[in-house]
Amino acid sequence: MAIKNGLSVDVEDYFHAEAIAAHFGRDNWQAMESRVVQNTHRVLDLLGEHHTRATFFVLGWVADRFPNLVREIHARGHEIGCHSYWHRLIYKLTPDEFREDTRRAKDTIESSTGSKVIGYRAPSFSVTKDSLWALEILSEMGFQYDSSIFPIRHDLYGMPDHSRFPCVHKTGTQDQILELPISTWRIGDLNLPFGGGGYLRILPLAYTRLAFRRLNNSEQQPAIVYFHPWEIDPEQPRLTVPLRSRFRHYTNLSRMRKRVSSLLQNYEFVPLCELLHQIGD
């Protein structure tokens, strides 16, 4: 029986991505050309072509301004998750700031669809060893699962010693939250990323397929794939940012739609909520 992999889309605009937002703060957002609606429609149509459902982690800022977009995602049968309100790195927030940001985002998203949100993904995977306290707050707020931990080494995020596979985090005497870490494959002592965002855009597709075979066939584990609507928009504005940010954000935008389509053709995907039964105690 084929492994069912988890597919997720982080619904944010191009100027929300950390490579851009680090240089164009939220005071600039209102004046910038928004492309999130048209790009999310492209994603919805692409998934529709392949009869695939996914989890859409929606930024509260987007849900506030485009509630009809959130309702359309929901109406097409996809799961809606929370991606924070302001897209701020969690380890730069206090617990109270995080709680308020998450509450605002969750309330905004739920008011758009009338359905409860049970899944969370942090901006830039910013649940790290310095912000694990966020999992307890998420559990207190009624979230059933989180998908924010990336078990790699990176300059912005990462917990290389964390389990590579879905697991349970105890957050209190009786409370817990399920963690769906972003996918890696292991070579020697290293966890290597694949199958999502810039890793899918920039690294060779043969590398991604090899990693899928290792995870699905050898380890019998689901892959957690993610991407952003702006990643299939090669016509987006080119902003003046440092070289590393340009490389991370703009490389291979013209190839991303084809790469996502290739994955949809070759692997079975479901929303993340449908993977939860695979997590044991």
Contacts in CASP RR format, 6 or more apart in sequence:
PFRMAT RR
TARGET T0000
AUTHOR 0000-0000-0000
METHOD contacts of the structure
MODEL  1
MAIKNGLSVDVEDYFHAEAIAAHFGRDNWQAMESRVVQNTHRVLDLLGEH
HTRATFFVLGWVADRFPNLVREIHARGHEIGCHSYWHRLIYKLTPDEFRE
DTRRAKDTIESSTGSKVIGYRAPSFSVTKDSLWALEILSEMGFQYDSSIF
PIRHDLYGMPDHSRFPCVHKTGTQDQILELPISTWRIGDLNLPFGGGGYL
RILPLAYTRLAFRRLNNSEQQPAIVYFHPWEIDPEQPRLTVPLRSRFRHY
TNLSRMRKRVSSLLQNYEFVPLCELLHQIGD
2 216 0 8 1.000
2 267 0 8 1.000
2 268 0 8 1.000
3 216 0 8 1.000
3 220 0 8 1.000
3 221 0 8 1.000
3 222 0 8 1.000
3 223 0 8 1.000
3 268 0 8 1.000
4 222 0 8 1.000
4 268 0 8 1.000
4 269 0 8 1.000
4 270 0 8 1.000
4 274 0 8 1.000
4 275 0 8 1.000
5 212 0 8 1.000
5 216 0 8 1.000
5 222 0 8 1.000
5 223 0 8 1.000
5 224 0 8 1.000
5 225 0 8 1.000
5 267 0 8 1.000
5 268 0 8 1.000
5 269 0 8 1.000
5 270 0 8 1.000
6 54 0 8 1.000
6 55 0 8 1.000
6 180 0 8 1.000
6 222 0 8 1.000
6 223 0 8 1.000
6 224 0 8 1.000
6 225 0 8 1.000
6 269 0 8 1.000
6 270 0 8 1.000
6 271 0 8 1.000
6 272 0 8 1.000
6 274 0 8 1.000
6 275 0 8 1.000
7 47 0 8 1.000
7 52 0 8 1.000
7 53 0 8 1.000
7 54 0 8 1.000
7 55 0 8 1.000
7 225 0 8 1.000
7 226 0 8 1.000
7 269 0 8 1.000
7 270 0 8 1.000
7 271 0 8 1.000
7 272 0 8 1.000
8 54 0 8 1.000
8 55 0 8 1.000
8 56 0 8 1.000
8 57 0 8 1.000
8 121 0 8 1.000
8 147 0 8 1.000
8 224 0 8 1.000
8 225 0 8 1.000
8 226 0 8 1.000
8 271 0 8 1.000
8 272 0 8 1.000
9 40 0 8 1.000
9 43 0 8 1.000
9 54 0 8 1.000
9 55 0 8 1.000
9 56 0 8 1.000
9 57 0 8 1.000
9 226 0 8 1.000
9 227 0 8 1.000
9 228 0 8 1.000
9 229 0 8 1.000
10 57 0 8 1.000
10 59 0 8 1.000
10 83 0 8 1.000
10 121 0 8 1.000
10 226 0 8 1.000
10 227 0 8 1.000
10 228 0 8 1.000
11 36 0 8 1.000
11 40 0 8 1.000
11 56 0 8 1.000
11 57 0 8 1.000
11 58 0 8 1.000
11 59 0 8 1.000
11 62 0 8 1.000
11 69 0 8 1.000
11 73 0 8 1.000
11 83 0 8 1.000
11 228 0 8 1.000
11 229 0 8 1.000
12 36 0 8 1.000
12 59 0 8 1.000
12 62 0 8 1.000
12 83 0 8 1.000
12 87 0 8 1.000
12 228 0 8 1.000
12 229 0 8 1.000
12 230 0 8 1.000
13 29 0 8 1.000
13 32 0 8 1.000
13 34 0 8 1.000
13 35 0 8 1.000
13 36 0 8 1.000
13 62 0 8 1.000
13 230 0 8 1.000
14 20 0 8 1.000
14 35 0 8 1.000
14 230 0 8 1.000
14 233 0 8 1.000
14 236 0 8 1.000
14 237 0 8 1.000
14 249 0 8 1.000
15 21 0 8 1.000
15 24 0 8 1.000
15 28 0 8 1.000
15 29 0 8 1.000
15 32 0 8 1.000
15 239 0 8 1.000
16 29 0 8 1.000
16 59 0 8 1.000
16 61 0 8 1.000
16 87 0 8 1.000
16 123 0 8 1.000
17 228 0 8 1.000
17 230 0 8 1.000
17 249 0 8 1.000
18 87 0 8 1.000
18 89 0 8 1.000
18 123 0 8 1.000
18 124 0 8 1.000
18 156 0 8 1.000
19 241 0 8 1.000
19 244 0 8 1.000
19 245 0 8 1.000
19 246 0 8 1.000
19 248 0 8 1.000
19 249 0 8 1.000
20 239 0 8 1.000
20 241 0 8 1.000
20 245 0 8 1.000
20 249 0 8 1.000
21 87 0 8 1.000
22 241 0 8 1.000
22 245 0 8 1.000
23 239 0 8 1.000
23 241 0 8 1.000
23 242 0 8 1.000
23 245 0 8 1.000
24 32 0 8 1.000
24 239 0 8 1.000
24 241 0 8 1.000
26 86 0 8 1.000
29 61 0 8 1.000
32 237 0 8 1.000
33 237 0 8 1.000
34 65 0 8 1.000
35 230 0 8 1.000
35 233 0 8 1.000
35 236 0 8 1.000
36 62 0 8 1.000
36 66 0 8 1.000
36 69 0 8 1.000
36 229 0 8 1.000
36 230 0 8 1.000
37 66 0 8 1.000
37 69 0 8 1.000
38 233 0 8 1.000
39 229 0 8 1.000
39 230 0 8 1.000
39 232 0 8 1.000
39 233 0 8 1.000
40 56 0 8 1.000
40 69 0 8 1.000
40 73 0 8 1.000
40 229 0 8 1.000
41 72 0 8 1.000
42 229 0 8 1.000
42 232 0 8 1.000
42 233 0 8 1.000
42 257 0 8 1.000
43 229 0 8 1.000
43 232 0 8 1.000
44 72 0 8 1.000
44 73 0 8 1.000
44 76 0 8 1.000
44 78 0 8 1.000
46 232 0 8 1.000
46 257 0 8 1.000
46 260 0 8 1.000
46 261 0 8 1.000
46 264 0 8 1.000
47 53 0 8 1.000
47 54 0 8 1.000
47 78 0 8 1.000
47 264 0 8 1.000
48 76 0 8 1.000
49 261 0 8 1.000
50 261 0 8 1.000
50 264 0 8 1.000
50 265 0 8 1.000
52 264 0 8 1.000
52 269 0 8 1.000
53 77 0 8 1.000
53 78 0 8 1.000
53 79 0 8 1.000
53 269 0 8 1.000
53 270 0 8 1.000
53 271 0 8 1.000
54 78 0 8 1.000
54 79 0 8 1.000
54 269 0 8 1.000
54 271 0 8 1.000
55 78 0 8 1.000
55 79 0 8 1.000
55 80 0 8 1.000
55 81 0 8 1.000
55 119 0 8 1.000
55 271 0 8 1.000
55 272 0 8 1.000
55 273 0 8 1.000
56 73 0 8 1.000
56 78 0 8 1.000
56 79 0 8 1.000
56 80 0 8 1.000
56 81 0 8 1.000
57 81 0 8 1.000
57 82 0 8 1.000
57 83 0 8 1.000
57 119 0 8 1.000
57 120 0 8 1.000
57 121 0 8 1.000
57 147 0 8 1.000
58 70 0 8 1.000
58 73 0 8 1.000
58 80 0 8 1.000
58 81 0 8 1.000
58 82 0 8 1.000
58 83 0 8 1.000
58 109 0 8 1.000
59 83 0 8 1.000
59 84 0 8 1.000
59 85 0 8 1.000
59 87 0 8 1.000
59 105 0 8 1.000
60 82 0 8 1.000
60 83 0 8 1.000
60 84 0 8 1.000
60 85 0 8 1.000
60 104 0 8 1.000
60 105 0 8 1.000
60 108 0 8 1.000
60 109 0 8 1.000
61 85 0 8 1.000
61 86 0 8 1.000
61 87 0 8 1.000
62 69 0 8 1.000
62 70 0 8 1.000
63 69 0 8 1.000
63 70 0 8 1.000
63 105 0 8 1.000
63 108 0 8 1.000
63 109 0 8 1.000
63 112 0 8 1.000
64 108 0 8 1.000
67 111 0 8 1.000
67 112 0 8 1.000
70 80 0 8 1.000
70 109 0 8 1.000
70 112 0 8 1.000
70 113 0 8 1.000
71 112 0 8 1.000
71 113 0 8 1.000
73 80 0 8 1.000
74 80 0 8 1.000
74 112 0 8 1.000
74 113 0 8 1.000
74 115 0 8 1.000
78 271 0 8 1.000
79 271 0 8 1.000
79 272 0 8 1.000
79 273 0 8 1.000
80 109 0 8 1.000
80 113 0 8 1.000
80 115 0 8 1.000
80 117 0 8 1.000
81 109 0 8 1.000
81 117 0 8 1.000
81 118 0 8 1.000
81 119 0 8 1.000
81 120 0 8 1.000
81 121 0 8 1.000
82 102 0 8 1.000
82 105 0 8 1.000
82 106 0 8 1.000
82 109 0 8 1.000
82 117 0 8 1.000
82 119 0 8 1.000
82 120 0 8 1.000
82 121 0 8 1.000
82 143 0 8 1.000
83 105 0 8 1.000
83 120 0 8 1.000
83 121 0 8 1.000
83 122 0 8 1.000
83 123 0 8 1.000
84 101 0 8 1.000
84 102 0 8 1.000
84 105 0 8 1.000
84 122 0 8 1.000
84 123 0 8 1.000
85 101 0 8 1.000
85 102 0 8 1.000
85 104 0 8 1.000
85 105 0 8 1.000
85 108 0 8 1.000
86 101 0 8 1.000
87 123 0 8 1.000
88 101 0 8 1.000
88 123 0 8 1.000
89 122 0 8 1.000
89 123 0 8 1.000
89 124 0 8 1.000
89 126 0 8 1.000
89 156 0 8 1.000
90 98 0 8 1.000
90 122 0 8 1.000
90 123 0 8 1.000
90 126 0 8 1.000
90 127 0 8 1.000
90 128 0 8 1.000
90 131 0 8 1.000
90 134 0 8 1.000
90 148 0 8 1.000
91 126 0 8 1.000
91 128 0 8 1.000
91 130 0 8 1.000
91 131 0 8 1.000
92 126 0 8 1.000
93 101 0 8 1.000
93 131 0 8 1.000
95 133 0 8 1.000
95 134 0 8 1.000
95 137 0 8 1.000
98 131 0 8 1.000
98 134 0 8 1.000
98 137 0 8 1.000
99 137 0 8 1.000
99 141 0 8 1.000
102 120 0 8 1.000
102 137 0 8 1.000
102 138 0 8 1.000
102 141 0 8 1.000
103 141 0 8 1.000
106 117 0 8 1.000
106 141 0 8 1.000
109 117 0 8 1.000
110 116 0 8 1.000
110 117 0 8 1.000
117 143 0 8 1.000
118 142 0 8 1.000
118 143 0 8 1.000
118 144 0 8 1.000
118 145 0 8 1.000
118 273 0 8 1.000
119 143 0 8 1.000
119 144 0 8 1.000
119 145 0 8 1.000
119 146 0 8 1.000
119 147 0 8 1.000
119 272 0 8 1.000
119 273 0 8 1.000
120 138 0 8 1.000
120 143 0 8 1.000
120 145 0 8 1.000
120 146 0 8 1.000
120 147 0 8 1.000
120 148 0 8 1.000
121 146 0 8 1.000
121 147 0 8 1.000
121 148 0 8 1.000
121 226 0 8 1.000
122 134 0 8 1.000
122 146 0 8 1.000
122 148 0 8 1.000
124 156 0 8 1.000
124 157 0 8 1.000
125 148 0 8 1.000
125 149 0 8 1.000
125 150 0 8 1.000
125 156 0 8 1.000
125 157 0 8 1.000
125 158 0 8 1.000
125 182 0 8 1.000
126 148 0 8 1.000
126 156 0 8 1.000
126 157 0 8 1.000
127 134 0 8 1.000
127 135 0 8 1.000
127 146 0 8 1.000
127 148 0 8 1.000
127 149 0 8 1.000
127 159 0 8 1.000
128 149 0 8 1.000
128 157 0 8 1.000
128 158 0 8 1.000
128 159 0 8 1.000
129 159 0 8 1.000
132 169 0 8 1.000
134 148 0 8 1.000
135 146 0 8 1.000
135 169 0 8 1.000
135 171 0 8 1.000
135 177 0 8 1.000
135 179 0 8 1.000
136 171 0 8 1.000
136 172 0 8 1.000
136 175 0 8 1.000
138 146 0 8 1.000
138 171 0 8 1.000
138 177 0 8 1.000
139 171 0 8 1.000
139 172 0 8 1.000
139 175 0 8 1.000
139 176 0 8 1.000
139 177 0 8 1.000
140 171 0 8 1.000
140 175 0 8 1.000
143 177 0 8 1.000
144 177 0 8 1.000
144 178 0 8 1.000
144 273 0 8 1.000
144 276 0 8 1.000
145 177 0 8 1.000
145 178 0 8 1.000
145 179 0 8 1.000
145 180 0 8 1.000
145 272 0 8 1.000
145 273 0 8 1.000
145 276 0 8 1.000
146 169 0 8 1.000
146 177 0 8 1.000
146 178 0 8 1.000
146 179 0 8 1.000
146 180 0 8 1.000
147 179 0 8 1.000
147 180 0 8 1.000
147 181 0 8 1.000
147 182 0 8 1.000
147 224 0 8 1.000
147 272 0 8 1.000
149 158 0 8 1.000
149 159 0 8 1.000
149 162 0 8 1.000
149 179 0 8 1.000
149 181 0 8 1.000
149 182 0 8 1.000
150 157 0 8 1.000
150 158 0 8 1.000
150 159 0 8 1.000
150 181 0 8 1.000
150 182 0 8 1.000
150 184 0 8 1.000
150 193 0 8 1.000
151 158 0 8 1.000
151 159 0 8 1.000
151 160 0 8 1.000
151 161 0 8 1.000
151 162 0 8 1.000
151 163 0 8 1.000
151 164 0 8 1.000
151 181 0 8 1.000
151 182 0 8 1.000
151 184 0 8 1.000
151 191 0 8 1.000
152 158 0 8 1.000
152 160 0 8 1.000
152 184 0 8 1.000
152 191 0 8 1.000
152 192 0 8 1.000
152 193 0 8 1.000
153 160 0 8 1.000
160 191 0 8 1.000
162 181 0 8 1.000
163 179 0 8 1.000
163 181 0 8 1.000
164 181 0 8 1.000
164 183 0 8 1.000
164 184 0 8 1.000
164 186 0 8 1.000
164 191 0 8 1.000
164 221 0 8 1.000
165 181 0 8 1.000
165 219 0 8 1.000
165 221 0 8 1.000
166 178 0 8 1.000
166 179 0 8 1.000
166 180 0 8 1.000
166 181 0 8 1.000
166 221 0 8 1.000
166 222 0 8 1.000
166 275 0 8 1.000
166 278 0 8 1.000
166 279 0 8 1.000
167 178 0 8 1.000
167 179 0 8 1.000
167 181 0 8 1.000
167 279 0 8 1.000
167 280 0 8 1.000
168 176 0 8 1.000
168 177 0 8 1.000
168 178 0 8 1.000
168 179 0 8 1.000
168 279 0 8 1.000
168 280 0 8 1.000
168 281 0 8 1.000
169 176 0 8 1.000
169 177 0 8 1.000
169 178 0 8 1.000
169 179 0 8 1.000
170 176 0 8 1.000
171 177 0 8 1.000
178 276 0 8 1.000
178 279 0 8 1.000
180 224 0 8 1.000
180 272 0 8 1.000
180 275 0 8 1.000
180 279 0 8 1.000
181 224 0 8 1.000
182 193 0 8 1.000
182 196 0 8 1.000
182 224 0 8 1.000
182 226 0 8 1.000
183 193 0 8 1.000
183 194 0 8 1.000
183 195 0 8 1.000
183 196 0 8 1.000
183 211 0 8 1.000
183 215 0 8 1.000
183 223 0 8 1.000
183 224 0 8 1.000
183 225 0 8 1.000
184 191 0 8 1.000
184 192 0 8 1.000
184 193 0 8 1.000
184 194 0 8 1.000
185 191 0 8 1.000
185 192 0 8 1.000
185 194 0 8 1.000
185 211 0 8 1.000
185 214 0 8 1.000
185 215 0 8 1.000
186 192 0 8 1.000
192 211 0 8 1.000
193 199 0 8 1.000
194 200 0 8 1.000
194 203 0 8 1.000
194 207 0 8 1.000
194 208 0 8 1.000
194 211 0 8 1.000
194 212 0 8 1.000
194 223 0 8 1.000
195 208 0 8 1.000
195 211 0 8 1.000
195 212 0 8 1.000
195 223 0 8 1.000
195 225 0 8 1.000
195 226 0 8 1.000
195 263 0 8 1.000
196 225 0 8 1.000
196 226 0 8 1.000
196 227 0 8 1.000
197 226 0 8 1.000
197 227 0 8 1.000
197 228 0 8 1.000
197 231 0 8 1.000
198 231 0 8 1.000
198 248 0 8 1.000
198 251 0 8 1.000
198 252 0 8 1.000
199 208 0 8 1.000
200 208 0 8 1.000
200 225 0 8 1.000
200 227 0 8 1.000
200 256 0 8 1.000
200 259 0 8 1.000
200 260 0 8 1.000
200 263 0 8 1.000
201 231 0 8 1.000
201 251 0 8 1.000
201 252 0 8 1.000
201 253 0 8 1.000
201 255 0 8 1.000
201 256 0 8 1.000
201 259 0 8 1.000
202 251 0 8 1.000
202 252 0 8 1.000
205 259 0 8 1.000
205 262 0 8 1.000
208 259 0 8 1.000
208 263 0 8 1.000
209 266 0 8 1.000
211 223 0 8 1.000
212 223 0 8 1.000
212 266 0 8 1.000
212 267 0 8 1.000
215 221 0 8 1.000
215 222 0 8 1.000
215 223 0 8 1.000
216 222 0 8 1.000
216 223 0 8 1.000
216 267 0 8 1.000
222 275 0 8 1.000
222 278 0 8 1.000
223 267 0 8 1.000
224 272 0 8 1.000
225 263 0 8 1.000
225 269 0 8 1.000
227 256 0 8 1.000
227 260 0 8 1.000
230 236 0 8 1.000
231 253 0 8 1.000
231 256 0 8 1.000
232 253 0 8 1.000
232 256 0 8 1.000
232 257 0 8 1.000
232 260 0 8 1.000
233 253 0 8 1.000
234 253 0 8 1.000
234 254 0 8 1.000
236 253 0 8 1.000
238 250 0 8 1.000
241 249 0 8 1.000
263 269 0 8 1.000
END
